[in-house]
Amino acid sequence: MVSETVEAEGHLIDSGNFQSILTTIVEHGSEYEILRFDIGRTNEQGSHLTLKLTAATDDRLQDLLSRLSVFGCYVKGTPAALLRAADMDGAAPEDFYSTTNHRTSVFLDGAWVVAEHQRMDAALVVTGSTVACRKLRDIRKGDRIVCGMQGLKVSPEVQQRDKPTFGFMSNEVSSERRVETAVARVADLMRRVKQGSGRIAFVAGPVVVHTGGSQYFCDLIARGYVDVLLAGNALAVHDIEVAMSGTSLGIDLNSGHPVEHGHRNHMRAINAVRRAGGIGRAVQSGVLTSGIMHACHKHGVHYILAGSIRDDGPLPETMMDLVEAQDAYSTAIVGVDVVVMLSSMLHSIGVGNMLPSWVKVICVDINPAVVTKLSDRGSTQTIGLVTDVGLFLHQLAEQLHA
């Protein structure tokens, strides 16, 4: 049997982390002894917990420490972090620490150093006196990599009772909330973010177009509520098809009826943009005069289109190199305060993996499974609204006009 003493501090009871810590230990098949538990006496005061952990083997103990780190547990006495040099490009030592999306600090030279570019599923690379999260593919031979669980402290985001940071709803998924109330609070959040010179990113799927939400999304762009748009080739293609032909996948959006030979319209839209030399040039030359992509160019909104194997065309601006597109997405969302995800499961999960836990995420989808998957993959700060995306955008635009 091997043992280790760990500490945790903060709002352990309000957050439910205290219960989660003990449950995790028991379910792991290990043992604990509470050596000290100082409970905060007010809303502002945090608690402090000291635990002795006992496991059957050192490997089991290290696994338990890893599981407990997401609740803020760290090894008592703050031993210096274990650093190993990468022995090859594109891979870390076998016992490297794999990051979460919570704020992480590394104990170096007698002081805690907060990691930069926080995201989940990365390694921690130490360069001089700084620490940064880095994807495995970007590691280079000789990089100093944080390994094991020594000298690591994870600080999960905790909502205090008297200072709700994102507390207008729990992060459960439900279709029974009053949509108008939820949208009003989303609008209030967006106003406060922009008043504080914050940044808002949107992740959008083609459903925005199919449900008639384009005009309302264009209104958000015009009013300065969209700083970054992350999407796939499909959103742009269907948006441009509507702008040029009034159809989306050959369906007239006004009547809801199929148009004769309308199935060709999306290919004609792609062809027109390619002949113009791209979306930007199509706007400049007057080929494209309306729609979301036109609004982005008109109002200077940065957008990135990430392609996939199923894309028609694709449009010239669509990035078909997956690694390049991932890096572009990751760079674009640095410093954003809120991300609104509109009915795009794969892109939403991808962006969720890139975000630190203190970035507020709102996921809107008619399918509750999309929000559930996002939370299951670690983006637990996600608030889910189960509703039609077009209706959501309509009501959001009205609330922001009020």
N, C-alpha and C positions, 0 to 999 in steps of 0.2 A: 504494500500500500504506500502511496506517495501523497504528500500534502502540499498545499500552497495557501497563503493568506491573501485575500483580496479585499479591496475597498470599493465602495460606491457612494456617491453623494449627489444631492439635488432633491427634487421633489419626488422621492421614491414612492411615497404612498399615493399621492394624488394621481401620478402617472400610471399606477398599477405595476411599476417596475419591481417593487419589492416582492409582490406575489409571483411575478414572472420569473424572478431570479430563483426563488425557492422551488417553484414548480419545475423549472428547467433542470435543476440539480437532481431532484428526485427522479424525473423521467429519464435522466441520463444514467441512472443506476449508481450514482455517487452519493457521498454523504456530506453534510454540512454541520458546522457548529457556529452559532452566532456569538461572536466574541464581544461585540459592542454594537448598540443601535441607539443613536441619538436622534430623536424625532424633532423636527422643526416645530416650534410652538405657534408660529403665525403663518399666514399665507406666503409671506416673503421669505421666511427662513426655510432652508433646505434641511434634509436629514442626512445622517452619515452612518453608513453600515460597514462593519468589519466582519468578515466571514472566514472561517477555516474550511477549506475544501479538501476532501480525501477521495482519491480514486484508486482503482486497482493497478494501473500502470501509468507511466509518464505520458504515453501517447493518449490515453484516455483523459488524463488531466489536462493536457494541452487542448484536446478537443473541447472539453468542458469550458476552459478559459475562453476559447474562441466563441462558443455559444453565448457565454455570459457577457462578452464585451459589448454586444449590441444594447445591453441594458445599463451600460456605464461602469461595469466592474473592471478594475485594473489591479495588477499585482501590487501588494503593499510594499512600501519602502522605495518605490519608483526606481528599480534597477535600470541601468542604461539599456537602451534598445540593442538587440543583437543585429549586427549588420554583416551581410555576406556579399562578396563581389559576384556579380553575374558572370558565369563562365562561358556565355555564348550570347549572340544577338537573338532577340525575340523570345527569350524565356528567362524565368527567374529561378533561383534555387528552389529545391523541392519544398522546403518548409517556409516559403515566403508568406507574409501576412496578406490575405485578400481583403480589401477594404469594403466597408459598408458605405451608405450615403450619408452617415452621420458625421458631424465634425470630429476629427481625429487629431490627437496630439501625440508626439513622439518625444521621449525623454532623451535629450542629447546634451552632453557636456554640462550636466547639472541643471538643465532648464527644460521646460515643456515647450516644444515647437509645434505650432499648428500647421497641419498639412495644407498645401495649396491645391486648387483644382479638385476639391472633394467630389468624389463620385464612387459608386459601387463597382465591384469587380475589377479592381485595379491593384497594382503593387505600389508600395511606398518607396520612393527613391530619394536618397539623401545626397544632396550636392552642397558641399561646404556646410553652412549653418541653416540651410533650408531643406524642407521636405515637400515632396509633391506626389500626387497620385499619377500613375502612368500606366497605360494599357500594356499588357504583356508584349504585344507586337512592337512597341516602341522602346523596349529595354535594349540596351547595348552592352556588349561585353565590358566588364569592369565597373558598371554602375553598382553603387552600394545600395543593397536592397534590405529593407527591414524584414527580419525573419522571426518566427515564433511569436509569443505573446508578451514578452518582457518589455517594459518601458513603453507601453501603449495605453492610451486612454481615449475611449469613445464617449462622446457627449450627445446622447439622443435628444432630439427636440422634445420639450415638455411644455404643455399648455397649462399655465397657472390659472387657478380658479378666478382670480380677480383681474387677470390680464389676458383675456382670450386672444390668441394670435390668429386663429382661424376657426373660431368656435361657433359659427352660425349653424353648423350641422355637425353631427358625428360623422366619422368616416365610414359608416355603414352604407351599403347600397340599398336603396329602396325606391320603388316607383310610386309610393304613397305620399310623398311630400307635396305640398302645395308649390307648384312650379313658380308662380308669380312671386311668392315670398323669397324663395331661394334666388331667383334671378335678380330681385331688388338688392339683395345682399351682395351678390357677385358684382353688380354695378357699383355699389358703394365701395367695395374693395378696390375695384379698378380706378375709381375716381381718386381714392386716397393714395394709391400707388403713383398715379400720374402727377398729383399735386406735390408729391415728394420727389419728383423727377425720377421715378422708378421706371422700369422697363417691363413690358408685357409681351410674351411670345404666344403665338397660336400654332397649334398642330392641327391641320385640317385635312379631312378626306373628301372625296368627290361627293359624298352625301350632302355636303353643304350646298352643292349645286342642285342635286336631284330634288332636295326638299324645298327649293325656292328660297334658300337663305342668302344667296349671293348679294342681293341689293342691300341687305342689312349688314352683311360683313363689309361691303364697300363703304357703308356709312361709318362703321367703326374705324376703318382705315382713314377715311377723310377727316374724322374727328381726332385722330392722333392716338387711338387706343391700341393700335397694332404696331409694335416695333420690329418684330421678327415674324415671318411666316415660314413654317416648315411643313412640307407636303411632299407628295409623290407626283409623278408625271400625270396621273389620272386627274387630279384636281385641276391642273392647268389646262389639260386637253378638253375636259368637259366644260370648264368655264369659257374657254375660247370658242367651243362649238356653240354654246348658247349665245355668245356675243355676235357670232357671225350668222347663225342659222335659226336661233330661237328654239333649238332642240337640245336635249341631253340624252345621249345614246339613242337618238332617233325619235324621242318622245317630245311632243310639243309641251313645254312647261306651262303654258297658259291653259290649254284645253285638256292636257293629260292623255291625249290620243296619239298613237303612232302616226308619223308622217310618211307618206309614200317615198320609198328609197331613202328614208331618213337615217337608216343604219350607216349610210356612207358619209354622213355629215361630219362625224368625228375624224375620219381620215382626211376629208377635205380641209378641216380646220388645221390638222397637223401639217398638211401639205402647204397651205397658205402661209403658215408661220415659217416653215423651212425655206420656202421660196423668198420670204422677206429677209431671211438671215437671222431669225431668232425672235423671241418675244419682244425684247427691247426695240429692235428695229421695226417690228410690226406696229408697235405703238407710235414710234416716231414718224413712220411713213403713212399713218392713217389707215393701215389695214385692220388694226385692232383699236376700236374706239370705246369699248365699254367692258365691264366685268372686273373680276378680282385682280387678274394679272395687270390689266390696264391701270387700275387704281393703285396697285403697288408701285408701278413706274411713275405715275403721276405724282404721288405723294412721297416718293423716296423710301418706301418700305423695303427692307432687305428680305429677300426670300431665297430659299434653297429648295430645289426639287431633287429628291433622291429617287433613282430609278429602281426597277426590278425586272425580273426575267419576263414578266407578263406584259410589259409596256409596248404599246403601239407607237411607232415613230422611231425613237422618242423625240420629244422637242429638243432643240439644240441646247437649251439651258439645263436640261436634265442631266444630273451627274450619274453616270452608269458605273463608275468605279465605286464599289461598296465602301472600301476603306477611306477613300477620298471624301465620300458623302458623309460617313460617320464623323470624320474629323471636322468637316465643315459645319455639321449640326452642332457638335460639341463646342466649337469656337463661337458660334452664333448665339448660344444661350448663356455664355459667361456673363454673370452680373444681372440676369433677369430676376425679377421679384415674383412674378406670377406666370404660370403656363396654363393656357386654356386649351384642352384637347377636344376636338370636335369629330367624333365618329371615325377614328382611324386607328384601329387596334394595333397594327404592327408598328406604325410610326410612333404611336403614343407610348407603347412599351419601350421602344428603342430610346426615345427621349427621356422617359422616366428613369432608365438606367444611367443616364448621364447627369442627372440632377442631384445636388445635395439636398438633404432632408429639410432644410429651412426654406426652400423655394416652395411656395404654395401652388398646388396643382388642382385644377378643376377639370374633371373628365365628364363630357356630355355625350351620352349615347342612348339609343333606344334599347340596346341590349345590355342588361346589367352585368353579363358575364365579362364584358370588356373591362369594366371598372374593377371587378373582382380579380381578374388576371393581373391588372396593373398593381394592385395591392399585394397580391400573392408573390409577385416578383420583387418585392422590397420597397416599392414606392408607397409606403403606408401613410404619407401625408396627403394622399389623394382624396378629394371629396367628389363623390359621384352624383350626378344628376341623370336620372333615367327619364329621358323625354326626347321628343323629336327635335333634331338639331335646327331645322328651319324655324320652328316655333320658339326655341330658345333664343336664336339670334334676333328674331323679330322683337321679342319682349326685351331683350338686352338693349337693343338700339333705342327702343322707346324709353326705357329707364334712364339711359345715359343722356337722352334729350331733355328729360324732366328737370 
